Amino acid sequence: MEKLIDLLTNEVSAAFERAGYEARFGRVAPSNRPDLCEYQCNGALAAAKAYKKAPIQIANDVAAQLRACGAFSKVEAVMPGFLNLDLDEGYLAAYVDALRSADKFGLPLPEAPQTIVIDYGGPNVAKPLHIGHLRSAIIGESVKRIERYFGNRVIGDIHLGDWGLQMGLIIAELQERQPALPYFDESFTGEYPEKAPFTISELEEIYPTASARSKQDEAFARKAHDATAELQQGRRGYRALWQQIMAVSVADLKKNYANLNVSFESWLGESDAQPYIQPMLDMLEDKGLLTESEGARVIEVARPDDQKEIPPCILIKSDGATLYATTDLATLMQREQDFHPNKILYVVDKRQSLHFEQVFRAARKSGIIRDETELHHIGFGTMNGKDGKPFKTRAGGVMRLETLIAEITDFVRAKVVENQLVDASDTEDVTKKIAMAALKYGDLSNQPTKDYVFDMDRFAAFEGNTGPYILYTIVRIKSILAKYGKDSALPIQAPTNKEAKNLMLCLTRFAEALQTARRDYAPNAICAYIYELAGCANKFYHETKILSEPDEQKQQGYIALIRVTKDVLETCIDLLGFEAPEKM
């Protein structure tokens, strides 16, 4: 289904041709003066120079051709040469009715679906999720859902941090506490216990204790480094213990991400890239791409046309250790082998932009990634407190993600109970849905690259540009439809008032909003769209008698209109990662 703006451009372009001018001047855009008209075409101004005519003369010529066109109820040529256009009500109603029954509301889909890997989440095992993980999870999940809505095969990869020094620290600390465990006995040949020797709570205490100790105790730090090396070299007991660390951590991570309505198709980590590292380094050596720099082995990635300094991509430090860049390049090899992706997206803090620039250049230069494979870093800003600094707990520490979710849930629950929004039996379900809408919409309504202030009072408000306001609009429409009690047997009718027409016009912009969100990796484009759509829906509701309308044909047209509005709103919030309750 063609977008409305494209259909209108086709009509005006044809009118330019009939008037004796090139069709390319007929581009139509939404009016920047909605008090004067709904759409405009400024092509006569550009055509004036080419045809050496006054712009108003060209605009009048085209207007004369357009007045016979059924798409417009008003065509005006105004000085110095603008074409002001209003859409015909019947034409608009027919388009919205076609949109209502079209697959995905007429969204134009790519001819060939793509395979896309999205790297988001990126937590370290054995550590609790904190608010620093929030934006990656929320933005990544929404980008994944948007890409999937366009018909693509999308793999969300959590990319666990599961292979670094934190593993050695945990092993060393656990050995200090429970030295009799069989994992530390190199002569042990039996089966290791199925049950882990720690709970998730104990594991989350062990790591920071060990980390702090390693900064004060040189011998312990060496022990942790040795344990890391032995784990990575395959020591049997350490591998068994590592597997239990992974099992306990991943189970907890899945629970916490489920609370955010975030899921991943791939639960691989840095450890899964390890088998690819040595073959990759051998390949780079064979190609002569690894050079020495101050004892380290690097790939030079700077280009003559760079406007800023791009340092070499270090793959092996002078002490022989590998780095994140090494693992990331090996992971690209793995993804290329496993998925043959058309595109790989990384949803990671924008402060890592240089790292990804180096890795992407190294991947291109070495041929690890095919030339046609797209690589993008979707960098995001920080979530700040009202003081403008990174959000902290009242005690000044980093807040756990589950604590943040609990706090906003408690805040919303108090409002739900105080205002008696639902029956007591529905309180928990409604509270969770409103809290999730408040949290996710509060984040996603901002441009991803921008920092934003986390303001619970504003995010959880039922008025203004908030998630709860969007939910309130959907629930209000659901209530009307429930009272009506049946589906409309008639198509959407021509609008009978300004509010109905504005609502229809807003519905026609669904495809454009989604295409913008996909093109820019910007879910905020969807937030801006549904805020406008919800506003139009509420004005229509206030100015139109729907349930009390005596004319059955009109009433069924109204019902058809608000039903498609609800369906579009619900589709959009699903793409943002939350849902609406039945009552509110």
C-alpha positions in Angstrom: 0.0 0.0 0.0 1.5 3.3 -1.0 1.8 6.0 1.6 -0.7 8.8 1.4 2.0 11.5 0.9 3.3 9.5 -2.1 -0.1 9.2 -3.6 -0.6 13.0 -3.3 2.8 13.7 -4.7 1.9 11.5 -7.7 -1.3 13.5 -8.2 0.4 16.9 -8.0 3.3 15.7 -10.2 0.9 14.6 -12.9 -0.8 18.1 -12.7 2.6 19.8 -13.2 3.1 17.6 -16.3 -0.4 18.4 -17.6 0.4 22.1 -17.1 3.6 21.8 -19.2 6.1 21.5 -16.4 8.4 18.7 -15.1 6.9 16.3 -12.7 9.8 16.5 -10.3 8.5 19.8 -9.0 5.3 18.2 -7.7 6.6 17.0 -4.3 3.9 17.4 -1.6 4.6 17.8 2.1 2.5 18.3 5.3 1.8 21.9 5.7 4.0 24.0 8.0 1.0 26.2 8.5 -1.8 23.9 9.5 -4.0 26.9 10.2 -4.0 27.6 6.4 -4.0 24.2 4.8 -3.3 20.5 5.4 -0.6 19.9 2.7 1.5 22.2 0.5 3.7 22.1 -2.6 6.4 24.6 -3.1 7.6 23.3 -6.5 6.5 26.4 -8.4 9.2 28.4 -6.6 11.9 26.0 -7.9 10.2 25.7 -11.4 10.2 29.5 -11.8 13.9 29.7 -12.4 13.9 26.8 -14.8 11.0 28.2 -16.9 11.7 31.9 -16.4 8.1 32.5 -15.2 6.7 34.1 -12.1 6.1 31.4 -9.4 2.5 32.4 -8.9 1.8 32.0 -12.6 3.1 28.4 -12.5 1.2 27.7 -9.3 -2.0 29.0 -10.9 -1.4 26.8 -14.0 -1.0 23.7 -11.8 -3.9 24.6 -9.5 -6.2 24.7 -12.6 -5.2 21.2 -13.4 -5.6 20.0 -9.8 -9.1 21.2 -9.3 -10.5 18.4 -11.3 -8.6 15.9 -9.1 -10.8 14.0 -6.6 -8.1 13.9 -4.0 -8.4 17.5 -2.8 -11.3 19.6 -1.5 -9.3 22.8 -1.7 -6.6 23.9 -4.1 -5.2 27.4 -3.7 -2.3 29.2 -5.4 -1.0 31.9 -3.0 1.8 34.4 -3.3 4.6 34.1 -4.0 3.8 30.7 -5.5 2.7 28.2 -2.9 0.1 25.5 -3.5 -2.1 25.1 -0.4 -4.1 21.9 -0.4 -6.8 20.3 1.7 -7.6 16.6 1.4 -11.1 15.6 0.2 -13.0 14.0 3.1 -14.3 11.0 1.1 -10.8 10.4 -0.4 -9.3 10.4 3.1 -11.9 8.1 4.6 -11.5 5.6 1.8 -7.7 5.6 2.3 -8.0 5.1 6.1 -10.5 2.3 5.6 -8.1 0.6 3.2 -5.3 1.1 5.8 -7.6 -0.5 8.4 -7.8 -3.8 6.5 -4.3 -3.8 5.0 -1.6 -6.0 6.4 0.5 -4.0 9.0 -1.7 -1.0 8.2 -0.3 -0.7 4.7 3.3 -0.4 5.8 5.6 -0.8 2.8 8.0 -3.7 3.4 11.5 -4.3 2.0 11.5 -6.5 -1.0 14.0 -8.9 0.5 14.0 -9.6 4.3 17.4 -9.2 5.9 19.1 -11.1 8.6 20.1 -8.8 11.4 22.1 -9.4 14.6 21.5 -6.9 17.5 24.1 -7.0 20.3 22.4 -5.5 23.4 22.3 -6.1 27.1 26.0 -7.0 27.6 25.8 -7.8 31.3 28.6 -9.5 33.2 27.7 -12.7 34.9 27.9 -13.0 38.7 27.0 -9.3 38.9 23.6 -7.9 39.5 22.0 -5.8 36.7 22.1 -2.1 37.5 20.6 1.0 35.9 23.5 1.2 33.6 22.1 -1.8 31.8 18.6 -0.3 31.4 19.0 1.8 28.2 20.8 -1.0 26.3 18.0 -3.4 27.2 15.1 -1.1 26.4 16.5 0.5 23.2 17.9 -2.8 21.9 14.6 -4.6 22.5 12.6 -1.9 20.7 15.0 -1.8 17.7 14.7 -5.6 17.5 10.9 -5.5 17.5 10.9 -2.7 14.9 13.2 -4.6 12.5 11.2 -7.7 13.0 7.9 -5.8 12.2 9.5 -5.0 8.8 9.7 -8.7 8.1 13.4 -9.2 8.9 15.0 -12.2 10.7 16.4 -10.7 13.8 18.6 -12.3 16.4 19.0 -10.5 19.7 22.4 -11.5 21.2 23.0 -10.6 24.9 26.8 -11.0 24.6 27.5 -12.0 28.2 30.7 -10.9 29.9 31.6 -14.4 31.1 35.3 -14.9 30.5 37.4 -12.2 32.1 39.2 -11.6 35.4 35.9 -11.5 37.3 35.8 -15.3 36.9 39.3 -15.7 38.4 38.4 -13.4 41.3 35.3 -15.5 42.1 37.2 -18.8 41.9 40.0 -17.4 44.1 37.6 -16.0 46.7 35.6 -19.2 46.8 38.7 -21.2 47.3 39.6 -19.0 50.3 36.2 -19.6 51.8 35.6 -23.3 50.9 39.0 -24.9 50.2 37.6 -28.4 50.6 35.4 -28.2 47.5 36.4 -30.7 44.9 36.8 -28.1 42.2 40.1 -27.1 43.7 41.5 -30.6 44.0 43.5 -31.2 40.8 43.6 -35.0 41.6 39.8 -35.2 41.7 38.4 -37.4 38.9 34.8 -38.0 40.0 31.6 -36.2 39.1 31.3 -32.7 40.4 28.2 -31.8 42.4 25.1 -30.8 40.4 24.1 -28.1 42.9 26.2 -25.0 42.9 28.1 -24.2 46.1 26.4 -20.7 46.2 23.1 -18.9 45.6 22.8 -15.9 43.3 22.8 -13.6 46.4 26.0 -15.2 47.7 27.6 -15.0 44.2 26.7 -11.3 43.9 28.5 -10.7 47.3 31.5 -12.8 46.4 32.6 -10.8 43.4 32.7 -7.3 44.9 34.4 -8.6 48.0 37.1 -10.4 45.8 37.5 -7.3 43.6 38.1 -5.0 46.6 40.5 -7.5 48.1 42.5 -7.8 44.9 43.2 -4.1 45.1 44.7 -4.4 48.6 46.2 -7.9 48.5 48.9 -8.4 45.9 49.2 -12.1 46.5 45.4 -12.6 46.1 45.4 -10.5 42.9 48.1 -12.8 41.5 46.0 -15.9 42.6 43.0 -14.5 40.8 45.0 -13.8 37.6 46.4 -17.4 37.7 42.9 -18.8 38.2 41.7 -16.9 35.2 44.5 -18.2 33.1 43.9 -21.8 34.3 40.2 -21.5 33.6 40.8 -20.3 30.1 43.4 -23.1 29.5 40.8 -25.7 30.4 41.5 -26.8 34.0 38.7 -29.3 34.7 37.6 -28.2 38.1 37.6 -24.5 37.2 35.5 -25.2 34.1 33.0 -27.1 36.2 32.8 -24.3 38.7 32.5 -21.8 35.8 29.6 -23.7 34.4 27.8 -23.4 37.7 28.5 -19.7 37.9 27.0 -19.4 34.5 23.9 -21.5 35.3 23.1 -19.6 38.4 23.8 -16.2 36.8 21.9 -16.8 33.6 18.8 -18.0 35.4 18.8 -14.8 37.5 19.4 -12.6 34.4 16.5 -14.2 32.5 14.2 -13.5 35.4 15.3 -9.9 35.6 15.1 -9.3 31.9 11.7 -11.0 31.8 10.5 -8.3 34.4 11.5 -5.7 31.7 9.7 -7.7 29.0 13.1 -8.1 27.2 14.2 -11.3 25.7 17.2 -12.6 23.7 17.4 -15.3 21.0 21.2 -15.9 21.6 22.7 -16.3 25.1 26.3 -16.4 23.9 29.2 -14.7 25.6 32.8 -13.8 25.3 33.7 -17.4 26.2 32.0 -18.6 23.0 34.3 -16.4 20.9 37.5 -17.9 22.4 37.9 -20.8 19.9 37.9 -18.2 17.1 40.7 -16.0 18.5 43.8 -17.9 17.6 42.7 -18.8 14.1 41.8 -15.1 13.6 45.2 -14.0 14.9 46.9 -16.5 12.6 44.9 -15.1 9.6 45.8 -11.5 10.5 49.5 -12.5 10.7 49.3 -14.3 7.4 47.9 -11.2 5.8 50.5 -9.0 7.3 48.0 -6.9 9.1 49.4 -7.4 12.6 52.2 -5.0 13.4 54.2 -4.3 16.6 53.7 -1.1 18.6 55.5 -0.7 22.0 55.5 -4.5 22.4 51.8 -4.9 21.6 50.3 -6.4 18.4 48.0 -4.0 16.6 46.1 -3.4 13.4 46.6 0.1 12.0 43.1 1.5 11.2 43.8 5.2 10.6 43.0 6.6 7.1 44.5 9.5 5.3 41.2 11.4 5.2 40.5 11.1 9.0 39.6 14.4 10.6 40.6 13.1 14.0 43.2 10.7 15.3 42.2 7.1 15.2 44.6 5.0 17.2 45.6 1.4 16.2 43.3 -1.4 17.3 45.2 -3.3 19.9 44.6 -7.1 19.8 47.5 -8.4 22.0 49.0 -6.5 24.8 52.7 -6.5 25.5 52.1 -9.1 28.3 50.3 -11.4 25.8 46.8 -10.7 27.1 43.9 -10.1 24.7 41.4 -7.3 24.9 37.8 -6.5 24.3 38.7 -5.6 20.7 40.1 -9.1 20.2 37.0 -10.7 21.5 34.7 -8.4 19.5 36.5 -9.2 16.3 36.4 -13.0 17.0 32.7 -12.6 17.8 32.2 -11.0 14.4 33.8 -14.0 12.8 31.5 -16.2 14.8 28.4 -14.3 13.8 29.4 -14.2 10.2 29.8 -18.0 10.3 26.6 -18.7 12.2 24.2 -16.2 10.7 25.7 -14.6 7.5 24.0 -11.3 8.6 23.2 -8.4 6.4 23.6 -6.1 9.3 25.0 -6.1 12.8 23.9 -3.5 15.3 25.5 -2.7 18.7 23.4 -1.0 21.3 26.1 0.3 23.6 26.9 3.5 25.6 28.0 6.2 23.1 31.2 6.7 25.1 32.4 3.4 23.3 32.2 5.0 19.9 36.0 5.0 19.3 36.2 1.4 20.3 33.6 0.4 17.7 35.1 2.6 15.1 38.4 0.8 15.5 36.8 -2.7 15.6 34.6 -2.0 12.5 37.6 -0.7 10.5 39.7 -3.7 11.6 36.9 -6.1 10.5 36.6 -4.4 7.1 40.4 -4.2 6.5 40.9 -7.9 7.4 37.9 -9.2 5.5 36.4 -10.7 8.7 33.2 -9.0 7.6 31.9 -8.9 4.0 31.9 -5.5 2.3 28.1 -5.6 2.0 27.5 -6.3 5.7 26.4 -3.2 7.5 27.9 -2.4 11.0 26.3 0.2 13.2 27.0 1.4 16.7 23.7 2.7 18.3 25.3 4.8 21.0 23.1 6.0 23.8 23.4 8.7 26.5 23.2 8.4 30.2 20.2 8.3 32.5 20.7 11.2 35.0 19.1 12.3 38.2 17.4 15.6 38.7 20.8 17.1 39.6 22.0 16.3 36.0 24.5 13.7 37.2 24.3 10.0 36.6 21.4 8.5 38.5 22.4 7.1 41.9 20.8 5.6 45.0 20.1 7.9 47.9 23.3 6.6 49.5 25.2 7.6 46.4 25.8 4.1 45.0 24.8 2.5 41.7 21.2 1.4 41.8 20.3 -2.2 41.0 17.9 -2.5 38.1 15.4 -4.6 40.1 15.4 -1.8 42.8 14.6 0.8 40.2 11.7 -1.3 38.8 10.4 -2.0 42.4 10.5 1.7 43.2 8.6 2.9 40.1 6.2 0.0 40.6 5.5 1.0 44.2 5.1 4.6 43.2 2.5 3.6 40.5 0.7 1.2 42.8 0.1 4.0 45.4 -1.5 6.1 42.6 -3.6 3.2 41.4 -4.9 2.5 44.9 -5.4 6.1 45.8 -7.4 6.9 42.7 -9.2 3.6 42.8 -8.5 3.0 39.2 -9.4 -0.7 39.2 -10.8 -3.4 41.5 -8.4 -4.7 44.1 -8.1 -8.0 42.2 -6.7 -6.2 39.2 -4.4 -3.9 41.0 -1.1 -5.8 40.6 -1.6 -6.5 36.9 -2.5 -2.9 36.1 0.2 -1.5 38.3 2.9 -3.6 36.5 1.7 -2.5 33.1 1.5 1.2 33.9 4.9 1.1 35.7 6.5 -0.6 32.7 4.9 2.0 30.3 6.2 4.8 32.5 9.7 3.4 32.6 10.1 2.4 29.0 8.3 5.4 27.4 10.2 7.8 29.7 13.4 6.4 28.3 12.4 5.8 24.6 10.7 9.1 24.1 14.2 10.6 24.2 16.6 10.5 21.3 18.9 7.5 22.1 22.1 9.6 21.8 20.9 12.2 24.3 21.2 12.1 28.1 18.0 12.4 29.9 16.7 13.1 33.5 14.9 10.3 35.2 11.9 11.9 36.8 9.5 9.4 38.4 6.7 12.0 39.0 6.7 13.1 35.3 7.1 9.6 33.8 4.2 8.2 35.9 1.8 11.1 35.2 -1.5 10.3 33.5 -1.3 13.5 31.5 1.3 14.9 29.1 3.8 13.0 27.0 4.0 9.9 29.1 3.5 6.1 28.8 0.5 6.1 31.3 -1.2 8.8 29.1 -0.9 6.5 26.0 -2.3 3.6 28.0 -5.2 5.7 29.3 -6.1 6.6 25.7 -6.1 2.9 24.7 -8.1 1.9 27.7 -10.7 4.6 27.1 -11.2 3.4 23.5 -11.5 -0.2 24.8 -14.2 0.9 27.2 -16.2 2.6 24.3 -15.8 -0.5 22.2 -16.9 -2.8 25.0 -20.0 -0.7 25.6 -20.8 -0.7 21.9 -20.6 -4.4 22.1 -20.2 -5.3 18.4 -17.9 -4.7 15.5 -18.7 -2.1 12.8 -20.2 -3.7 9.7 -19.7 -0.5 7.7 -16.4 1.1 6.5 -15.0 4.3 7.9 -17.2 7.2 7.0 -16.2 10.6 5.7 -15.3 12.8 8.7 -18.1 15.0 10.0 -16.0 17.4 12.1 -12.4 18.7 12.3 -11.4 16.3 15.1 -12.4 13.3 13.0 -10.5 14.5 10.0 -7.4 15.3 12.1 -7.5 11.8 13.6 -7.7 10.2 10.2 -4.8 12.4 8.9 -2.7 11.3 11.9 -3.5 7.6 11.2 -2.1 8.0 7.6 1.3 8.9 9.1 1.8 5.5 10.7 4.1 4.1 8.0 6.2 7.3 7.9 6.7 7.2 11.6 7.8 3.6 11.6 10.1 4.1 8.6 11.8 7.0 10.4 12.2 4.9 13.5 13.8 2.1 11.6 16.0 4.3 9.4 17.4 6.2 12.4 17.3 3.4 14.9 15.2 5.8 16.9 12.2 4.5 18.8 11.5 8.1 19.9 10.0 8.6 16.5 7.2 6.1 17.4 6.8 7.8 20.8 6.3 11.2 19.1 3.8 9.7 16.7 1.6 7.9 19.2 1.6 11.0 21.5 0.2 13.0 18.6 -2.3 10.1 17.7 -3.4 9.8 21.3 -4.0 13.6 21.4 -6.1 13.4 18.2 -8.1 10.5 19.6 -8.9 12.2 22.8 -10.0 15.4 21.1 -12.2 13.3 18.8 -13.7 11.5 21.8 -14.5 14.8 23.6 -16.1 16.5 20.5 -18.0 13.6 19.1 -21.0 11.7 20.4 -20.1 8.2 19.7 -22.3 5.9 21.8 -25.2 8.3 21.8 -25.1 9.1 18.1 -28.7 8.3 16.8 -27.5 7.8 13.2 -26.5 4.2 13.0 -24.4 4.6 9.9 -22.5 7.5 11.4 -22.0 5.6 14.7 -20.6 2.6 12.9 -18.2 4.8 11.1 -17.0 6.3 14.4 -16.6 2.8 15.9 -14.5 1.7 12.9 -12.4 4.8 13.3 -11.6 4.4 17.0 -11.0 0.7 16.6 -8.3 1.2 14.0 -6.9 3.9 16.2 -6.7 1.5 19.1 -5.1 -1.2 16.9 -2.4 1.2 15.7 -1.7 2.4 19.2 -1.4 -1.1 20.5 0.9 -2.1 17.7 3.2 0.8 18.4 3.4 0.2 22.2 4.2 -3.4 21.5 7.1 -2.2 19.3 8.2 -0.1 22.3 8.0 -3.2 24.6 5.0 -2.6 26.8 1.3 -3.3 26.7 -2.0 -1.8 27.9 -4.3 -3.3 30.6 -8.0 -3.9 29.9 -9.1 -1.4 32.6 -7.5 1.7 34.1 
